[in-house]
Amino acid sequence: MQVSEMMTWQPTAAIVIFLVIYAIWITDQLNRAMIAVIGAVLFLLLGLVHWQNAYTTHINWDTLLLWMSMLVIAGVMSRSGLVHYAVIRSLGWTRSNPLLLFVILMIWTALGAALLDHVTIIILMVPVIFTVTNLLKMKPAPFLIAAIITSNIGGTATLIGNPANMWIGTANPQLTFVSFVTMLGPLMLILLAVNLLLIALLYWQNFRTASHTVRTLNLEQEVTSSIENRKLAFLVLLVFVLVIAGLVIGSWLDLRLSIVAAAGALVMLVAAIATGAKPLSILRHLEWDTLLFFAGLFILAGGLVETGWIQTGARYLIELTNGDMSWVALILLWTTGLLSSVMDYMPWIAVMIPLVQDTAVQMGASTPAVINPLWWALSIGAGIGGSGTLLGSAAGLIAASMADRRQQRLGYLEFLRVGLPLTLISLLIASWYVYTVVL
């Protein structure tokens, strides 16, 4: 679309409404789902998005189904106490060594984020962190900061680890669960090791002091109280293993990942009900707002596509980089990473997915694999960029809120002092990885 065509009232109205909504999101003063829905309704009423296109083209129902299914699975697993039990039981291996306790907890956090999602694992791990640090007589801040960073890293390693990956994966059928793990997994392992090492060095004196004061860490009461319903825990574990197996082999059997996850969620919910759980008590605590937020974002992004902004942005990106795939990928990585440090990345992802798709068309990408490096760059930037500040990810905001309720405030500047330098280091390492391995 030419510049003259872009100056008609509809494209102008679309970009003005979108920028106003984005500004409101940044302030974080109003419910983001409500604002997204209001924006989507305005787009529909003004004809910036055709009603039929919104339903049939722009809203990705696979993404919504996958996200809802993972919410149910995570909710039932949280209720079962299985993750809490496994974490507490594994801490017995450390023989009360504070540094080993720290490493084990963070490995569990990263693994949980990869297999559930980064928000769920933070909700599960923060109470464990307070229990352990209280017994160690340590301040919880080093553990909380590390948990936020490692949950963001772990969540980036798989298709189901964070909303950005789910959206990117369901928008591109060639990006399977296995491809996320094989392409992003090695980088996330490197980043996990580097970040844990640097955090341990930053707080070395704290760990050293704790090692002199602690004798024996008694977590037996925590272990015995973790699982109240053993039958439910066993069924949940069995179904979860089957879901992960289904996600792994789904691409080989041409199964939609959303259907696999939905089947697992339904079986888990039925198992929970059969063992005495009340379905409403599980469903009530799920993040239903996020589904509305997703739906609103789909329509807003669709409006930017229909009014020509996405095509124009893709053309300018190609002109800026002279069509060099390496530069496009690195620009996406750093722009996404830096923006994700200061605000929720989902509105940015909503715009970037159609932009990357249009870039592929304008660059004449012959196969989806040619454009895949741009998807990986977008995913990496969104995942690790969220660790730059407390505002960068839902995991950070939730951990800080849970700390406040326990009168153990995690300050914005305290996190920034650690999170921002580590994020910049992670982006540098990721740039090397994208340039040498992905491209």
C-alpha positions in Angstrom: 0.0 0.0 0.0 1.3 3.4 -1.0 1.7 6.3 1.5 -1.1 8.3 -0.1 -3.4 5.3 0.4 -2.3 5.1 4.0 -3.6 8.6 4.7 -7.3 7.7 4.3 -9.4 7.8 7.5 -9.5 4.1 8.1 -5.7 3.4 8.4 -5.3 6.6 10.4 -8.1 5.6 12.8 -6.6 2.1 13.1 -3.1 3.3 14.1 -4.4 6.0 16.4 -6.7 3.6 18.3 -4.0 0.9 18.5 -1.4 3.4 19.8 -3.8 4.7 22.4 -4.6 1.2 23.6 -0.9 0.3 23.7 -0.3 3.4 25.8 -3.0 2.4 28.3 -1.5 -1.1 28.5 1.9 0.3 29.3 0.4 2.2 32.3 -0.9 -1.1 33.7 -3.7 0.9 35.4 -6.7 -0.9 33.7 -7.6 -4.5 33.0 -5.7 -5.3 29.9 -8.3 -7.8 28.7 -11.1 -5.2 29.0 -9.0 -2.7 27.0 -8.2 -5.3 24.3 -11.9 -6.2 23.9 -12.9 -2.5 23.8 -10.3 -1.9 21.1 -11.5 -4.9 19.1 -15.1 -3.8 19.2 -14.1 -0.3 18.0 -12.2 -1.9 15.1 -15.2 -4.0 14.2 -17.7 -1.1 14.5 -15.6 1.3 12.4 -15.1 -1.4 9.7 -11.4 -1.5 10.3 -11.8 -5.3 10.4 -14.5 -7.2 8.6 -16.7 -9.2 11.0 -16.4 -12.4 9.0 -12.6 -12.1 8.6 -12.3 -11.5 12.4 -14.0 -14.9 13.0 -12.6 -17.0 10.2 -9.1 -15.5 9.5 -7.7 -13.3 12.3 -8.7 -15.1 15.5 -6.4 -18.1 15.8 -8.7 -20.6 17.5 -5.9 -23.2 17.8 -3.9 -20.8 20.0 -6.9 -20.1 22.2 -7.7 -23.8 22.6 -4.1 -24.6 23.3 -3.8 -21.9 25.9 -7.1 -22.8 27.6 -6.1 -26.5 27.7 -2.7 -25.7 29.2 -4.4 -23.5 31.8 -6.6 -26.4 32.9 -3.7 -28.9 32.9 -1.5 -26.5 35.0 -4.4 -25.8 37.4 -5.1 -29.5 38.1 -1.4 -30.2 38.5 -1.1 -27.4 40.9 -4.0 -28.7 42.9 -2.6 -32.2 43.0 0.6 -31.0 44.9 2.7 -33.2 42.6 5.2 -30.5 41.6 5.5 -29.2 45.2 6.2 -32.8 46.4 8.8 -33.5 43.7 10.7 -30.3 44.4 10.7 -30.7 48.2 11.7 -34.3 48.0 14.6 -33.5 45.6 16.0 -31.0 48.1 17.1 -33.8 50.4 19.9 -34.5 47.9 21.6 -31.2 48.7 22.4 -32.1 52.3 21.4 -28.5 53.3 24.1 -26.9 51.1 22.6 -23.4 50.3 24.2 -23.1 46.9 23.0 -26.6 45.9 19.6 -25.9 47.2 19.6 -22.8 45.0 20.7 -24.7 41.9 18.1 -27.5 42.4 15.3 -25.0 42.9 16.2 -23.1 39.8 16.5 -26.2 37.7 13.0 -27.2 38.8 11.8 -23.7 38.0 13.2 -23.8 34.4 11.9 -27.4 33.8 8.5 -26.6 35.2 8.3 -23.4 33.0 9.2 -25.5 29.9 6.6 -28.2 30.6 3.8 -26.1 32.1 4.3 -22.4 31.7 6.4 -19.7 33.4 3.4 -18.2 35.3 2.2 -21.5 36.8 5.6 -22.6 37.9 6.3 -19.2 39.7 3.0 -19.6 41.6 4.1 -23.1 42.7 7.8 -22.2 43.4 7.5 -19.0 45.4 6.0 -20.7 48.5 8.8 -23.3 48.4 11.4 -20.5 48.1 10.0 -18.8 51.2 10.0 -22.0 53.1 13.6 -22.8 52.2 15.0 -19.3 52.7 13.3 -19.0 56.0 15.0 -22.3 57.2 18.3 -21.1 55.7 17.8 -17.7 57.4 18.5 -16.0 54.0 16.8 -13.1 52.3 14.5 -14.5 49.6 15.5 -11.8 47.0 18.3 -13.8 45.3 16.1 -16.9 45.0 13.1 -14.8 43.7 15.2 -12.9 41.2 16.7 -16.1 39.9 13.3 -17.8 39.8 11.9 -15.1 37.6 14.8 -15.2 35.2 15.0 -19.0 35.0 11.2 -19.3 34.5 11.5 -16.9 31.5 14.4 -18.9 30.1 12.8 -22.3 30.7 9.5 -21.1 29.2 11.2 -20.1 26.0 12.5 -23.6 25.4 9.2 -25.2 24.4 6.1 -24.5 22.4 3.9 -24.5 25.5 6.3 -22.6 27.8 4.9 -19.2 27.3 2.0 -17.5 25.4 4.3 -16.0 22.7 5.6 -19.5 21.7 2.1 -20.9 21.7 1.0 -18.1 19.3 4.1 -18.4 17.1 3.8 -22.2 17.0 0.1 -22.4 16.2 0.5 -19.7 13.5 3.2 -21.8 11.8 2.4 -25.6 11.6 6.0 -26.3 10.6 7.2 -25.2 14.0 6.4 -28.3 16.1 6.9 -29.1 19.7 10.1 -31.0 18.8 11.5 -28.2 16.6 11.1 -25.7 19.5 13.0 -28.0 21.8 15.8 -28.9 19.4 16.3 -25.3 18.1 15.8 -23.3 21.3 16.6 -25.9 24.0 20.4 -25.8 23.6 20.5 -22.0 23.7 18.3 -22.0 26.8 20.6 -24.5 28.6 23.5 -22.2 27.9 21.6 -19.1 29.1 20.4 -21.0 32.2 24.0 -22.0 33.1 25.4 -18.5 32.5 22.6 -16.7 34.5 22.8 -19.1 37.4 26.6 -18.7 37.6 26.4 -15.0 37.5 23.6 -14.8 40.1 25.6 -17.1 42.4 28.7 -14.9 42.0 26.6 -11.7 42.7 25.2 -13.2 45.9 28.2 -15.3 46.8 28.5 -13.7 50.3 24.9 -14.5 51.1 25.3 -18.2 50.3 28.6 -18.3 52.1 27.1 -16.8 55.3 24.1 -19.2 55.1 26.3 -22.2 54.8 28.0 -21.3 58.1 24.7 -20.9 60.0 22.5 -23.8 58.6 22.9 -27.3 60.1 20.2 -29.6 58.9 17.3 -28.5 56.7 14.2 -30.3 57.9 11.5 -30.4 55.2 9.8 -33.6 56.3 6.6 -31.8 57.3 6.5 -30.0 53.9 7.0 -33.4 52.1 4.1 -35.2 54.0 1.7 -32.3 53.5 2.4 -31.8 49.8 0.1 -34.5 48.4 -3.3 -34.8 50.0 -4.8 -37.1 47.3 -2.3 -39.7 46.1 -4.8 -41.2 43.6 -5.3 -37.8 41.9 -1.5 -37.2 41.9 -0.9 -40.5 40.1 -3.6 -40.0 37.5 -2.3 -36.4 36.9 1.2 -37.6 36.4 0.1 -40.3 34.0 -2.0 -38.0 31.9 0.6 -35.3 31.9 3.3 -37.7 30.6 0.8 -38.8 27.8 0.1 -35.2 26.9 3.8 -34.4 26.5 4.3 -37.6 24.5 1.3 -36.6 22.3 2.9 -33.1 21.8 6.2 -34.7 20.8 4.7 -37.2 18.3 1.8 -35.0 17.2 3.7 -33.6 14.3 4.6 -37.1 13.0 1.0 -38.2 13.2 -0.3 -35.0 11.8 -2.2 -34.2 15.0 -3.1 -30.7 16.0 -1.3 -29.8 19.2 -4.3 -27.9 20.5 -6.5 -31.1 20.2 -3.8 -33.2 22.0 -3.7 -30.6 24.9 -7.5 -30.3 25.0 -7.9 -34.1 25.3 -5.3 -34.1 28.1 -7.0 -31.2 29.9 -10.4 -32.9 29.7 -9.1 -36.2 31.1 -7.3 -34.4 33.9 -10.4 -32.5 34.8 -12.5 -35.6 34.8 -9.9 -37.4 37.0 -9.9 -34.4 39.4 -13.7 -34.6 39.6 -13.7 -38.4 40.1 -11.3 -38.1 43.0 -13.4 -35.5 44.8 -12.3 -32.1 43.4 -15.0 -29.5 42.6 -14.6 -28.5 38.9 -15.7 -24.9 39.6 -12.9 -24.5 42.2 -10.4 -25.4 39.5 -11.9 -23.4 36.7 -12.5 -20.3 38.9 -8.7 -19.8 39.4 -7.7 -20.0 35.7 -6.6 -16.9 33.8 -9.7 -16.5 31.7 -8.8 -12.8 31.2 -5.9 -14.0 29.1 -8.2 -15.7 26.6 -10.2 -12.4 26.1 -6.9 -10.6 25.9 -5.7 -13.0 23.1 -9.0 -12.7 21.2 -8.9 -8.9 21.3 -5.2 -8.9 20.2 -6.1 -11.1 17.2 -8.7 -8.6 16.0 -6.5 -5.6 16.6 -3.6 -7.2 14.6 -6.1 -8.1 11.9 -7.2 -4.5 11.7 -3.6 -3.4 11.1 -3.3 -6.0 8.4 -6.5 -5.0 6.6 -5.7 -1.3 6.8 -2.2 -1.8 5.3 0.1 -1.0 8.2 1.6 -4.5 8.4 2.4 -4.6 4.7 4.0 -1.2 4.9 6.0 -2.2 8.0 7.3 -5.3 6.3 8.3 -3.3 3.2 10.3 -0.8 5.3 12.0 -3.6 7.3 13.1 -5.2 4.0 14.4 -1.8 2.7 16.2 -1.1 6.0 18.1 -4.4 5.9 18.3 -4.7 2.1 16.6 -8.0 2.4 19.5 -9.5 4.5 17.9 -12.3 6.6 20.6 -12.0 9.2 20.0 -8.3 9.9 16.2 -8.8 9.9 16.6 -11.6 12.5 18.9 -9.6 14.7 16.8 -6.5 14.6 13.7 -8.6 15.6 15.7 -10.2 18.4 16.9 -7.0 20.0 13.8 -4.9 19.4 11.6 -7.6 20.9 14.0 -8.2 23.7 14.3 -4.6 24.7 10.6 -3.9 24.4 9.8 -7.0 26.4 11.9 -5.7 29.2 9.6 -2.8 29.9 6.1 -4.0 28.9 4.0 -7.0 28.2 5.3 -8.5 25.0 1.9 -9.9 23.7 0.7 -6.8 21.9 4.1 -6.6 20.1 3.9 -10.3 19.2 0.4 -9.7 17.9 1.8 -7.2 15.4 5.0 -9.0 14.6 3.4 -12.3 13.6 1.6 -10.9 10.6 4.5 -8.6 9.8 7.0 -11.6 9.6 4.5 -13.5 7.5 4.2 -10.5 5.1 7.9 -10.1 5.1 8.3 -13.7 3.9 5.8 -13.0 1.1 7.6 -9.8 0.0 11.0 -11.4 0.2 9.8 -14.3 -1.9 10.6 -17.0 0.7 10.2 -20.2 -1.3 9.6 -22.5 1.7 8.6 -21.9 5.4 12.0 -23.0 6.5 13.6 -20.0 4.9 11.7 -17.6 7.2 12.0 -19.8 10.3 15.0 -17.9 11.7 12.8 -14.8 12.1 10.3 -16.8 14.2 13.1 -18.1 16.4 14.5 -14.6 16.9 11.0 -13.3 17.8 10.5 -16.1 20.3 13.9 -15.7 21.9 13.6 -12.0 22.2 10.2 -12.2 23.9 11.2 -14.9 26.3 14.5 -13.7 27.6 13.7 -10.0 27.3 11.0 -10.3 30.0 13.8 -10.6 32.6 15.0 -7.1 32.1 12.7 -5.5 34.6 9.9 -6.6 37.0 7.4 -5.2 34.5 8.7 -7.4 31.6 6.9 -10.6 32.4 3.9 -11.9 34.3 6.2 -14.1 36.3 8.0 -11.1 37.7 4.8 -9.3 38.6 3.3 -12.3 40.3 6.5 -13.1 42.2 6.7 -9.5 43.5 3.0 -9.5 44.5 3.4 -12.8 46.4 6.5 -11.4 48.1 4.6 -8.3 49.1 1.9 -10.4 50.8 4.6 -12.0 52.9 6.1 -8.6 53.9 9.2 -9.5 51.9 9.2 -6.8 49.3 11.1 -7.4 46.0 11.9 -3.9 44.8 11.9 -2.7 41.2 15.5 -1.3 41.5 16.8 -4.4 43.3 15.6 -6.6 40.5 16.7 -4.1 37.8 20.3 -4.2 39.2 20.5 -7.9 38.4 17.9 -8.5 35.7 18.9 -5.8 33.2 22.6 -6.7 32.9 21.9 -10.4 32.7 19.3 -9.7 30.0 21.8 -7.8 27.9 24.3 -10.5 28.4 21.7 -13.1 27.4 20.7 -11.1 24.3 24.4 -10.9 23.2 24.7 -14.7 23.6 21.4 -15.2 21.8 22.7 -12.9 18.9 25.7 -15.2 18.5 23.5 -18.3 18.6 21.0 -16.9 16.1 23.8 -15.8 13.7 25.9 -19.0 13.9 23.4 -21.7 14.5 19.9 -20.6 13.5 20.7 -18.7 10.3 
